[in-house]
Amino acid sequence: MYNFNGKKYPCCASLTMGLIGGKWKTVILFHLRDKTLRYNELRKEMPSVTERTLSLQLKTLEEDGLVKRKVYTSKPPLKVEYSLTDFGKTLIPVVQAIADWGVFAVEQKGAIIAVK
């Protein structure tokens, strides 16, 4: 049994999927892998995610220590940036492997759809 942030997981794979699983967490981590982004920049990268879902997923990733949220309050308007923590950066190879497999799967079994 694995214990992380007060939650129990039956195995290490379950723990990993608990942190990055779901439809949007891995996508968020993928877009933050080499850069810091503001909330609206993340929304542009993921146009089909709702604002509520993005906010909740970012909050969860922050609570799990994978994403850091930096708020600049020196002058209006309020500026908020998101980036990976050092702990979050350890997931870059995992996220990149997932993305690479997605490309492989499309090449083997699917079709590439160009989106404007």
N, C-alpha and C positions, 0 to 999 in steps of 0.2 A: 504494500500500500504506500502511495506517495502523498505527501501533504504539502500543499503550496498555497500561500495566502489564505489559510484557513479552510481550504477545500481539499477533499480527499479524492484521489484518483487511483483506480485499480492497477494501472501500469504506466510506464513512462510515455508510451505513445498516447494514452488517454490524456495525460497531463499536457503534452504538446498540443494536441488537438483542442483541448480545453482553452488554451491560450490563443491559438491562431485559427481555430476552426470557425465554421460559419461562412456565409457568403462574402462578407466584406472585410474581415480583419486582415486576411492575407493580402488582399488587394491594397488596402491602406499601407501595410508594411512594404509592399512592392513599390509603391509610389514614393515612399519616404526613404528608400534604401540609399540613395545618393544625395539627397537634398532635403532642406527644410522647406516646408510649404505652409502657406497661410490656409485658413479654412476654405475660403472661396477658390483657391488654387486646387485644393484637393477635390472640391465639388466639380470643378471643370474636368479633372482627370477621370472622374467617375460620375458622368451625367445621369445615370439611371438610379443612383442611390438617393433616398429621400434625406432631407436635412435632419430629421429626427433620428433616423438610423445611423447616419454618419456621426452625429453628435454622441449618441449612445455608444457606438463602437469605439470612438476615440476615447471616451471616458473610461471604458473598460480596459482598453490597451494602456491607458495612463495608470489606472489602478493596479494593473499587473506589472507595471514597471518597464513596459516595452517602448512606450512613447512618452516624450516629455512635451509639456505645453508651456510655452513662454508667453506671458502677457506683457505688452509694452503699454504703460499708462502715462508716459511723459506728456503726450499731447493728444488731443482728440483727432481723428477717431481712434478708438481702441484697436490695437493691433495684436493678434494672437497668431503665434507660429507653432507648428508641430514638427518634431524631429524624433529620430530614434535615440533611445538612451544607449549607453554602452551595452547594457544587457540585451536590448532590442537588436542591436547590430550583430549580435551572435546568431540571430536568425536569418541574416542575409543569405548565407549559402543554402539554407532550407527553402526560403522563399524563391530564390533564383532557380533551384532545382525544380520546384513546382512549376514555375513559369516555363522553364526549358522543356519539361515534360508536356506542357500544354501545347507548345509549338510542335513537338514531335507527334503528339496525338493528332493534331490537325493535318500534318503532313502525311501521316499514315492512313487516317480514317475519315478525315473531314474535308471541309472546304474553307478557304480563307475568304472572309467577307470584309471588304473594304468599308470602313465607316468614316463619314466626313465629319 
